[in-house]
Amino acid sequence: MKKFLKFSLGLLIASSLFVSCSDDDNEMPSLSVNQGVTLENGATVTITPEVLSVVDTDTEDIDIVYTVTTATENGVLAHADELETAIESFTQADVAASKIVYVHNGSQTLTDEFSFSVTDGDNLLTGIFNINIGEKQISYFYVLNEGSSNGSITMINRNDEVTNNYFSTANGGVALGQYAQSMAMNEKYAFIVVTTGNGSGYVEVANKSDFKHYKTIDGFSYPREITLVGDKAYVSNGKGQDASYAKENNEIYVIDLKTMTKTGQISVGAGPEKMVVSNGKLYVANSGGWSNDDNTVTVIDTETDQVLETITVKSCPKDMVVDANGDVWVYCSGVPDWTNWPNVTYTDSGISKITESTSAVTSYELTNISTSGIKNIAINKAKDVVYFMSDAVYAMNITDTALPATKFIDATYYGMDVNPVSDNLWLCKAVDATTAGTVHVYSSDAEKLNEFAVGYMPNSTSFSY
């Protein structure tokens, strides 16, 4: 707002200034329109008389000359026939003929401007032309591949160029680790949770700029998911498979992101998986782990790290999202029956919605579950449409009172995420631990847009500006 007021005042003063030469009959030009433009990140926009116009009753448009006194910083002001060459001047006739364009350079910037003087040959006025750039665009897509002997990261840039084994390449061939489970990023670091077969899992911390190793945080038995909250991280930790598949309560570890060390632990239910935050509360999905017999969500105060309550939902809660109202949607995969393998059936599966303000639970029963992944729910950019999987991908508005019957995408995947800018769905298709997987990109209208070959057992995509 301050910039706008300053800009408006500057134009008011500037349009009253002029240099008068010998021809006293030459009318003063008027900067009648100076609205600026708005465009998407990386796009090109034409500067037309509807957004920039000087009117002079006794001067032809071709003789009204703009001189760029301060050039744009985040793009190029150019002639439509030479988009890569910055221009230093143009005429009102050029503007009228749609020959002047601004080309944004794709940087993560939200504004730009150029200042100018304009003359009719005798009189002079000045101004500033504002350029508003749409929200930041995603520059890098990081697909986390669980792998078999070693997990990996696939990096896809905004030009759809794919780099597999991105972490290993950045670190001189050093592998990420056995089973990469989840990833989160802040402004400086990427945090990758790795679960090993021998009960010595860890969090790999890499520099976000180049994915080179920064630090390893270890001392976990079976880490699963990570969530960042301010200067803290929470890591859900379970117990690996044993001969009896015995149920055992587990914990959430608290990590100080300033020191990159564990500073505490919080007791929760068995087999904690996904965590989300709503209104200062951390919700933990307790799946039961290898025993598959928990049905609770633990709620933790993120200020005190104390447990507030435990909420009962459908069986085996594994994944969660938070909607526009702050309510928590819990994907519960149900208790599996392996008797007729590979035809597995599930009992008490469904989606449970926890109303944040009251902790009341509304549950919807899921049938015909055929997806094997645990990352089976996502939410759109506006947080008013929930996507989930059972025998296909479905889309449900948060105001609906029943699960949809119509399939949104008639296929199942190993993991799903939503691009927070474009609203596209990124769906991970896993084959097996020795076959490269794929990521399928769909629009919010269920139109397939792209497909990428990635690593073994891809389970999720992280988005970075």
C-alpha positions as CSV (number, residue, x, y, z in Angstrom):
1,M,0.0,0.0,0.0
2,K,2.9,2.4,0.8
3,K,4.4,1.7,-2.6
4,F,1.1,2.4,-4.3
5,L,0.6,5.7,-2.5
6,K,4.1,6.8,-3.2
7,F,3.7,5.8,-6.9
8,S,0.4,7.6,-7.2
9,L,1.8,10.8,-5.6
10,G,4.9,10.6,-7.8
11,L,2.7,10.4,-10.9
12,L,0.6,13.3,-9.8
13,I,3.6,15.5,-9.3
14,A,5.3,14.2,-12.4
15,S,2.4,14.9,-14.6
16,S,2.4,18.6,-13.5
17,L,6.0,19.0,-14.5
18,F,7.0,19.9,-18.1
19,V,9.7,21.7,-20.0
20,S,8.3,24.3,-22.3
21,C,10.3,25.3,-25.4
22,S,9.9,28.1,-27.9
23,D,6.4,27.0,-29.3
24,D,4.0,28.5,-26.8
25,D,1.1,27.0,-28.9
26,N,2.2,23.4,-28.3
27,E,-0.3,21.8,-26.0
28,M,1.0,19.9,-22.9
29,P,0.7,16.2,-23.3
30,S,-1.3,14.2,-20.7
31,L,-0.4,10.9,-19.2
32,S,-4.1,9.8,-19.3
33,V,-3.5,6.1,-18.6
34,N,-0.8,4.4,-16.5
35,Q,-2.5,1.3,-15.0
36,G,0.4,-1.1,-15.0
37,V,0.0,-4.8,-15.9
38,T,-0.3,-8.1,-14.2
39,L,1.1,-11.3,-15.7
40,E,1.9,-14.9,-14.6
41,N,5.4,-15.9,-13.6
42,G,7.6,-16.4,-16.7
43,A,5.0,-15.0,-19.0
44,T,4.9,-12.2,-21.6
45,V,2.4,-9.4,-21.7
46,T,1.7,-6.7,-24.3
47,I,1.7,-3.1,-23.1
48,T,-1.4,-1.6,-24.8
49,P,-3.0,1.9,-24.8
50,E,-5.5,0.5,-22.2
51,V,-2.7,0.4,-19.7
52,L,-0.3,3.1,-20.9
53,S,-1.3,6.1,-22.9
54,V,-0.2,9.7,-23.4
55,V,-2.6,12.0,-25.2
56,D,-1.5,15.1,-27.0
57,T,-4.1,17.0,-29.1
58,D,-1.6,18.6,-31.4
59,T,1.0,15.8,-31.7
60,E,0.8,12.5,-33.7
61,D,1.4,9.3,-31.7
62,I,4.6,8.6,-33.7
63,D,6.0,11.8,-32.3
64,I,5.2,11.1,-28.7
65,V,8.4,9.4,-27.6
66,Y,9.0,7.5,-24.3
67,T,12.6,7.1,-23.0
68,V,13.3,4.4,-20.5
69,T,15.2,6.1,-17.6
70,T,15.3,3.1,-15.3
71,A,15.1,-0.4,-16.8
72,T,13.2,-3.4,-15.5
73,E,15.1,-5.8,-13.2
74,N,13.2,-9.0,-13.4
75,G,12.5,-9.1,-17.1
76,V,12.9,-7.4,-20.4
77,L,11.0,-4.5,-21.9
78,A,11.2,-5.3,-25.6
79,H,9.9,-4.9,-29.1
80,A,7.5,-7.7,-30.0
81,D,9.8,-8.8,-32.9
82,E,12.9,-9.0,-30.7
83,L,11.9,-10.4,-27.3
84,E,15.4,-10.8,-25.9
85,T,16.7,-7.3,-26.6
86,A,15.8,-4.5,-24.1
87,I,14.7,-1.3,-25.7
88,E,15.6,2.2,-24.5
89,S,12.8,4.1,-26.2
90,F,9.5,3.6,-28.0
91,T,6.6,5.7,-29.2
92,Q,2.9,5.9,-28.5
93,A,2.4,4.6,-32.0
94,D,4.4,1.5,-31.0
95,V,2.0,1.1,-28.0
96,A,-1.0,1.5,-30.2
97,A,0.2,-1.1,-32.6
98,S,0.8,-3.6,-29.7
99,K,4.6,-3.7,-30.5
100,I,5.9,-3.2,-26.9
101,V,6.0,-6.2,-24.6
102,Y,7.3,-7.1,-21.2
103,V,8.9,-10.6,-20.8
104,H,9.3,-11.8,-17.2
105,N,12.5,-13.9,-16.7
106,G,10.8,-16.5,-14.6
107,S,12.6,-15.5,-11.3
108,Q,10.8,-15.8,-8.0
109,T,9.8,-12.2,-8.0
110,L,6.4,-10.6,-7.6
111,T,6.9,-7.1,-8.9
112,D,8.9,-5.1,-11.4
113,E,8.8,-1.6,-12.9
114,F,10.4,0.8,-15.3
115,S,10.6,4.6,-15.0
116,F,10.3,6.8,-18.1
117,S,10.2,10.3,-19.5
118,V,7.9,11.1,-22.4
119,T,8.0,14.1,-24.7
120,D,6.1,15.6,-27.6
121,G,9.2,17.4,-28.8
122,D,8.7,20.5,-26.6
123,N,7.2,19.3,-23.3
124,L,8.3,16.6,-20.9
125,L,6.6,14.5,-18.2
126,T,7.8,11.5,-16.3
127,G,6.3,8.4,-14.7
128,I,6.7,4.9,-13.3
129,F,5.1,1.9,-14.9
130,N,4.2,-0.9,-12.4
131,I,4.4,-4.6,-13.2
132,N,2.7,-7.1,-11.0
133,I,3.8,-10.7,-11.4
134,G,1.6,-13.7,-10.3
135,E,2.4,-16.0,-7.4
136,K,5.7,-17.8,-7.3
137,Q,6.0,-20.9,-9.5
138,I,7.4,-24.2,-8.5
139,S,10.9,-24.5,-9.9
140,Y,11.8,-28.0,-8.7
141,F,9.8,-31.2,-8.1
142,Y,11.5,-33.8,-5.9
143,V,10.2,-37.4,-6.2
144,L,11.1,-39.6,-3.2
145,N,11.8,-43.2,-4.3
146,E,11.8,-45.8,-1.5
147,G,14.0,-48.2,-3.5
148,S,15.1,-51.6,-2.3
149,S,18.7,-51.7,-1.2
150,N,18.9,-47.9,-1.6
151,G,16.3,-45.2,-1.9
152,S,16.8,-42.2,-4.2
153,I,15.5,-38.8,-5.2
154,T,14.5,-37.8,-8.7
155,M,14.7,-34.1,-9.5
156,I,12.4,-32.6,-12.2
157,N,12.9,-29.0,-13.1
158,R,10.3,-26.6,-14.5
159,N,11.4,-27.5,-18.0
160,D,10.4,-31.1,-17.4
161,E,14.1,-32.2,-17.4
162,V,14.5,-35.3,-15.2
163,T,17.6,-36.1,-13.1
164,N,17.4,-39.5,-11.4
165,N,19.7,-40.4,-8.4
166,Y,19.9,-36.7,-7.7
167,F,21.1,-37.0,-4.1
168,S,23.7,-39.6,-4.9
169,T,25.1,-37.6,-7.8
170,A,25.3,-34.4,-5.7
171,N,27.2,-36.4,-3.0
172,G,29.9,-38.2,-5.1
173,G,28.0,-41.4,-5.4
174,V,27.1,-41.8,-1.8
175,A,23.6,-43.5,-1.6
176,L,20.7,-41.9,0.3
177,G,19.9,-45.1,2.3
178,Q,17.9,-48.2,2.3
179,Y,14.2,-47.1,2.5
180,A,13.5,-43.5,2.0
181,Q,10.1,-42.8,3.6
182,S,9.3,-39.1,3.6
183,M,10.7,-35.6,3.0
184,A,10.1,-32.0,4.1
185,M,11.9,-28.8,3.2
186,N,12.3,-25.3,4.7
187,E,14.2,-22.4,3.2
188,K,17.7,-23.8,3.8
189,Y,17.4,-27.6,4.1
190,A,15.8,-30.8,2.9
191,F,15.0,-33.4,5.5
192,I,14.8,-37.0,4.3
193,V,13.6,-39.7,6.6
194,V,15.3,-43.1,6.0
195,T,14.1,-46.3,7.6
196,T,16.6,-49.2,7.5
197,G,16.0,-52.9,7.9
198,N,18.3,-53.2,10.9
199,G,16.4,-50.7,13.2
200,S,18.9,-47.8,12.8
201,G,16.9,-45.2,10.9
202,Y,17.9,-41.6,10.5
203,V,17.1,-38.2,9.1
204,E,19.4,-37.1,6.3
205,V,19.8,-33.3,6.2
206,A,20.9,-31.9,2.9
207,N,21.4,-28.3,1.7
208,K,18.4,-27.4,-0.3
209,S,20.4,-25.4,-2.8
210,D,22.3,-28.4,-4.1
211,F,21.2,-31.4,-2.0
212,K,24.7,-32.0,-0.7
213,H,25.0,-33.7,2.7
214,Y,24.8,-31.4,5.7
215,K,24.2,-33.6,8.7
216,T,22.7,-36.9,9.8
217,I,20.4,-37.1,12.8
218,D,20.3,-40.6,14.0
219,G,19.0,-42.6,17.0
220,F,15.7,-43.8,15.6
221,S,14.4,-47.3,15.4
222,Y,11.8,-47.0,12.7
223,P,11.3,-43.4,11.6
224,R,8.4,-42.8,9.2
225,E,7.2,-39.2,8.7
226,I,8.6,-35.7,9.4
227,T,6.7,-32.4,9.9
228,L,8.3,-28.9,10.3
229,V,6.8,-26.4,12.7
230,G,8.8,-23.2,13.1
231,D,12.2,-24.0,14.6
232,K,11.2,-27.6,15.4
233,A,10.7,-30.8,13.5
234,Y,8.6,-33.8,14.6
235,V,9.5,-37.3,13.5
236,S,7.1,-40.2,14.0
237,N,9.0,-43.3,15.1
238,G,7.7,-46.9,15.3
239,K,9.0,-50.4,15.7
240,G,10.1,-52.6,12.9
241,Q,8.7,-56.0,12.0
242,D,9.2,-58.8,14.5
243,A,8.2,-62.4,14.6
244,S,5.1,-61.8,16.7
245,Y,3.9,-58.6,15.0
246,A,3.2,-57.4,18.6
247,K,1.4,-54.1,19.1
248,E,3.7,-51.6,20.9
249,N,3.1,-47.9,21.6
250,N,5.7,-45.6,20.1
251,E,6.8,-42.0,20.1
252,I,7.3,-38.7,18.3
253,Y,10.8,-37.2,18.5
254,V,11.3,-33.5,18.7
255,I,14.2,-32.0,16.8
256,D,15.7,-28.5,17.3
257,L,16.3,-27.2,13.8
258,K,18.9,-24.7,15.1
259,T,21.2,-27.4,16.5
260,M,19.9,-30.3,14.4
261,T,19.6,-32.5,17.5
262,K,16.8,-34.4,19.2
263,T,15.6,-32.6,22.2
264,G,12.7,-34.7,23.4
265,Q,10.1,-37.4,22.7
266,I,6.4,-37.7,23.2
267,S,4.6,-41.0,23.8
268,V,1.8,-41.7,21.3
269,G,0.0,-44.8,20.0
270,A,1.3,-47.7,18.0
271,G,2.9,-47.3,14.6
272,P,2.7,-43.5,14.2
273,E,2.7,-42.3,10.6
274,K,1.6,-39.0,9.1
275,M,1.4,-35.8,11.1
276,V,-0.3,-32.6,10.3
277,V,-0.7,-29.2,12.1
278,S,-4.0,-27.3,12.6
279,N,-4.4,-24.3,14.9
280,G,-1.3,-25.0,16.9
281,K,-2.0,-28.7,17.4
282,L,0.0,-31.6,16.0
283,Y,-2.3,-34.5,14.9
284,V,-0.5,-37.9,14.8
285,A,-2.0,-40.9,12.9
286,N,-1.4,-44.1,15.0
287,S,-1.7,-46.9,12.4
288,G,-0.7,-49.8,14.7
289,G,2.5,-50.5,12.8
290,W,3.0,-54.0,11.8
291,S,0.2,-55.2,14.0
292,N,-2.3,-52.9,12.1
293,D,-4.6,-52.7,15.2
294,D,-4.5,-49.1,16.3
295,N,-7.4,-46.7,15.5
296,T,-6.4,-43.4,17.2
297,V,-5.1,-39.9,16.5
298,T,-2.9,-38.3,19.2
299,V,-3.3,-34.5,19.5
300,I,-0.2,-32.6,20.8
301,D,0.2,-28.9,21.7
302,T,3.1,-27.6,19.6
303,E,4.0,-24.9,22.1
304,T,4.4,-27.3,25.1
305,D,4.8,-30.6,23.3
306,Q,2.2,-32.1,25.7
307,V,-0.5,-34.6,24.7
308,L,-3.9,-32.9,24.7
309,E,-6.1,-35.8,23.9
310,T,-6.5,-39.0,21.9
311,I,-9.2,-39.3,19.3
312,T,-10.7,-42.6,18.1
313,V,-11.2,-42.9,14.3
314,K,-11.5,-45.8,11.8
315,S,-8.9,-48.6,11.8
316,C,-5.2,-48.1,10.8
317,P,-5.1,-44.3,10.2
318,K,-2.0,-43.6,8.0
319,D,-2.4,-40.3,6.1
320,M,-4.0,-36.9,6.8
321,V,-4.8,-33.5,5.4
322,V,-6.1,-30.2,6.8
323,D,-9.0,-28.4,5.1
324,A,-9.9,-24.7,4.7
325,N,-11.8,-24.9,8.1
326,G,-8.9,-26.4,9.9
327,D,-10.6,-29.8,10.1
328,V,-8.5,-32.9,9.8
329,W,-9.3,-35.6,7.3
330,V,-7.8,-39.0,8.3
331,Y,-7.3,-41.8,5.7
332,C,-7.7,-45.1,7.5
333,S,-6.7,-48.1,5.4
334,G,-8.4,-50.7,7.7
335,V,-7.2,-54.0,9.2
336,P,-5.9,-56.3,6.4
337,D,-6.8,-59.9,6.0
338,W,-4.0,-61.7,4.2
339,T,-5.7,-65.1,4.1
340,N,-6.4,-65.1,0.4
341,W,-3.3,-63.4,-0.7
342,P,-2.9,-61.7,-3.1
343,N,-6.7,-60.9,-2.7
344,V,-6.4,-58.8,0.5
345,T,-9.5,-57.6,2.2
346,Y,-9.8,-54.7,4.7
347,T,-12.0,-54.3,7.7
348,D,-13.2,-51.0,9.2
349,S,-11.4,-48.9,6.6
350,G,-12.6,-45.4,5.9
351,I,-12.1,-41.6,6.1
352,S,-12.7,-39.9,9.4
353,K,-13.1,-36.2,9.6
354,I,-12.1,-34.6,12.9
355,T,-13.7,-31.2,13.5
356,E,-10.8,-29.1,14.9
357,S,-12.9,-26.9,17.2
358,T,-14.8,-29.8,18.9
359,S,-12.8,-32.9,18.2
360,A,-16.0,-34.5,16.9
361,V,-15.5,-37.3,14.4
362,T,-17.5,-38.0,11.3
363,S,-16.5,-41.2,9.5
364,Y,-17.2,-42.5,6.0
365,E,-16.7,-46.2,5.1
366,L,-14.4,-47.1,2.3
367,T,-14.9,-50.3,0.3
368,N,-13.0,-52.0,-2.5
369,I,-9.6,-50.8,-1.4
370,S,-6.9,-52.0,-3.8
371,T,-4.1,-49.5,-3.4
372,S,-1.0,-50.7,-1.6
373,G,0.5,-47.3,-0.6
374,I,0.1,-45.4,2.6
375,K,0.1,-41.9,1.1
376,N,-3.5,-42.0,-0.1
377,I,-5.0,-38.6,0.6
378,A,-4.3,-35.1,-0.6
379,I,-6.1,-31.8,-0.7
380,N,-6.3,-29.1,-3.4
381,K,-4.9,-25.6,-3.4
382,A,-8.1,-24.0,-2.0
383,K,-8.3,-26.8,0.6
384,D,-11.9,-27.4,-0.2
385,V,-11.6,-30.6,-2.3
386,V,-10.1,-33.8,-0.8
387,Y,-8.6,-36.4,-3.1
388,F,-8.4,-40.0,-1.8
389,M,-7.8,-43.5,-3.2
390,S,-9.6,-46.8,-2.7
391,D,-10.1,-48.7,-6.0
392,A,-9.5,-45.4,-7.9
393,V,-8.8,-41.7,-7.2
394,Y,-11.9,-39.8,-6.0
395,A,-12.5,-36.1,-5.4
396,M,-14.8,-35.0,-2.5
397,N,-15.8,-31.5,-1.6
398,I,-15.4,-30.8,2.1
399,T,-19.1,-29.8,2.3
400,D,-20.3,-33.2,1.0
401,T,-22.0,-35.5,3.4
402,A,-21.3,-38.8,1.6
403,L,-18.3,-40.2,-0.3
404,P,-18.5,-39.7,-4.1
405,A,-19.6,-42.6,-6.3
406,T,-18.0,-41.3,-9.5
407,K,-14.3,-42.0,-10.1
408,F,-12.1,-39.0,-10.6
409,I,-9.2,-40.9,-12.2
410,D,-9.8,-44.6,-12.8
411,A,-6.5,-45.9,-11.5
412,T,-4.7,-46.4,-8.2
413,Y,-1.2,-45.2,-7.2
414,Y,1.4,-45.6,-4.5
415,G,1.3,-42.0,-3.4
416,M,-0.4,-38.7,-4.3
417,D,0.3,-35.0,-3.8
418,V,-1.0,-31.7,-5.1
419,N,1.1,-28.9,-6.6
420,P,0.3,-25.9,-4.3
421,V,0.5,-23.4,-7.2
422,S,-0.9,-25.1,-10.3
423,D,-3.3,-27.4,-8.4
424,N,-2.1,-30.3,-10.5
425,L,-2.1,-33.8,-9.0
426,W,1.2,-35.7,-8.9
427,L,0.6,-39.4,-8.7
428,C,3.3,-41.9,-8.0
429,K,3.1,-45.3,-9.8
430,A,5.2,-48.0,-8.2
431,V,5.8,-51.4,-9.9
432,D,8.2,-53.2,-7.6
433,A,11.6,-52.7,-5.8
434,T,13.6,-53.5,-9.0
435,T,11.5,-51.8,-11.7
436,A,11.6,-48.0,-12.3
437,G,8.4,-46.3,-11.4
438,T,6.6,-43.3,-13.0
439,V,4.9,-40.1,-11.9
440,H,1.7,-39.1,-13.6
441,V,0.6,-35.5,-13.6
442,Y,-3.1,-34.7,-13.9
443,S,-4.9,-31.3,-13.9
444,S,-7.7,-30.5,-11.4
445,D,-10.1,-31.4,-14.3
446,A,-8.6,-35.0,-14.4
447,E,-6.8,-34.4,-17.7
448,K,-3.5,-36.2,-18.0
449,L,-0.7,-33.6,-18.6
450,N,2.6,-35.5,-18.3
451,E,4.4,-38.6,-17.2
452,F,8.0,-39.0,-15.9
453,A,10.2,-42.1,-15.4
454,V,11.6,-42.0,-11.9
455,G,13.3,-44.4,-9.4
456,Y,12.2,-47.6,-7.7
457,M,9.0,-47.4,-5.6
458,P,8.2,-43.7,-5.8
459,N,5.9,-42.6,-2.9
460,S,5.7,-38.8,-2.8
461,T,6.6,-35.5,-4.5
462,S,7.8,-32.4,-2.7
463,F,7.5,-29.0,-4.4
464,S,10.2,-26.2,-4.1
465,Y,10.1,-22.6,-5.3
